[in-house]
């Protein structure tokens, strides 16, 4: 391997290692978008899989458990919905959205 190719490979590796957050955010958005499409098609199981992949990509993102809570509630899996919304709250979900979710959940 030439020195130039080695330098380019090392440069690429450095860029990938130094920029994990935008890459994770992109993949989270992709998983969440895919989950929304599955929900629109009525495939809740596939949506849950996509959101669990999003959660693995960025465990600190509060929007993923928030979306999980909505899907679990639609499926009638209320204990899991409650657990997911509480998790979203601990990860930074605003009180406003938490209260709105509770209001809709109990109606």
C-alpha positions as CSV (number, residue, x, y, z in Angstrom):
1,X,0.0,0.0,0.0
2,X,1.4,3.3,-1.0
3,X,2.0,6.1,1.6
4,X,-0.7,8.3,-0.1
5,X,-3.4,5.5,0.1
6,X,-2.4,4.9,3.7
7,X,-2.7,8.6,4.5
8,X,-6.1,8.8,2.9
9,X,-7.3,5.7,4.8
10,X,-6.1,7.2,8.1
11,X,-7.7,10.5,7.3
12,X,-11.0,8.8,6.5
13,X,-10.9,6.8,9.8
14,X,-10.1,10.0,11.7
15,X,-13.1,11.8,10.2
16,X,-15.4,8.9,11.0
17,X,-14.1,8.6,14.6
18,X,-14.3,12.3,15.2
19,X,-17.8,12.8,13.9
20,X,-19.9,10.0,15.5
21,X,-22.7,12.3,16.7
22,X,-23.9,13.6,13.3
23,X,-23.7,10.1,11.9
24,X,-25.7,8.7,14.8
25,X,-28.2,11.5,14.5
26,X,-28.7,10.7,10.8
27,X,-29.2,7.0,11.4
28,X,-31.7,7.8,14.3
29,X,-33.7,10.1,11.9
30,X,-33.7,7.4,9.3
31,X,-34.9,4.8,11.7
32,X,-37.6,7.1,13.0
33,X,-38.7,8.1,9.5
34,X,-38.9,4.4,8.6
35,X,-40.9,3.7,11.7
36,X,-43.4,6.4,10.8
37,X,-43.9,4.9,7.4
38,X,-44.5,1.4,9.0
39,X,-47.1,2.9,11.4
40,X,-48.9,4.6,8.4
41,X,-49.0,1.2,6.8
42,X,-50.3,-0.4,10.0
43,X,-47.1,-2.5,10.6
44,X,-46.5,-1.7,14.3
45,X,-44.1,-4.6,14.8
46,X,-41.8,-3.3,12.1
47,X,-42.1,0.2,13.5
48,X,-41.0,-1.1,16.9
49,X,-38.0,-2.8,15.4
50,X,-36.9,0.4,13.7
51,X,-37.3,2.4,16.9
52,X,-35.3,-0.1,18.9
53,X,-32.6,0.3,16.3
54,X,-32.8,4.0,16.7
55,X,-32.5,3.6,20.4
56,X,-29.3,1.5,20.0
57,X,-27.9,4.1,17.6
58,X,-28.4,6.9,20.1
59,X,-29.4,5.8,23.6
60,X,-29.6,9.4,24.9
61,X,-32.2,10.6,22.4
62,X,-35.5,11.3,24.1
63,X,-37.6,11.3,20.9
64,X,-37.2,7.6,20.3
65,X,-38.8,6.4,23.6
66,X,-41.5,9.1,23.1
67,X,-42.4,7.6,19.7
68,X,-42.2,4.1,21.2
69,X,-44.7,5.1,23.9
70,X,-47.1,6.3,21.3
71,X,-46.9,3.0,19.3
72,X,-47.2,0.9,22.4
73,X,-50.3,2.8,23.4
74,X,-51.9,2.3,20.0
75,X,-51.2,-1.4,20.3
76,X,-52.8,-1.5,23.7
77,X,-49.5,-2.3,25.5
78,X,-50.0,0.3,28.2
79,X,-47.4,-0.9,30.7
80,X,-44.7,-0.6,28.0
81,X,-46.1,2.7,26.8
82,X,-45.8,4.1,30.4
83,X,-42.3,2.7,30.8
84,X,-41.2,4.3,27.4
85,X,-42.7,7.7,28.3
86,X,-41.0,7.7,31.7
87,X,-37.7,6.8,29.9
88,X,-38.2,9.7,27.5
89,X,-38.8,12.0,30.5
90,X,-35.5,11.0,32.1
91,X,-33.7,11.6,28.8
92,X,-34.9,15.2,28.5
93,X,-38.5,15.2,27.2
94,X,-40.1,18.5,28.2
95,X,-42.7,18.6,30.8
96,X,-45.1,20.1,28.3
97,X,-44.9,17.1,25.9
98,X,-45.1,14.7,28.9
99,X,-48.3,16.3,30.2
100,X,-49.8,16.3,26.7
101,X,-49.0,12.7,26.3
102,X,-50.5,11.8,29.6
103,X,-53.6,13.8,28.7
104,X,-54.0,11.9,25.4
105,X,-53.2,8.6,27.1
106,X,-55.9,8.8,29.7
107,X,-58.7,10.1,27.4
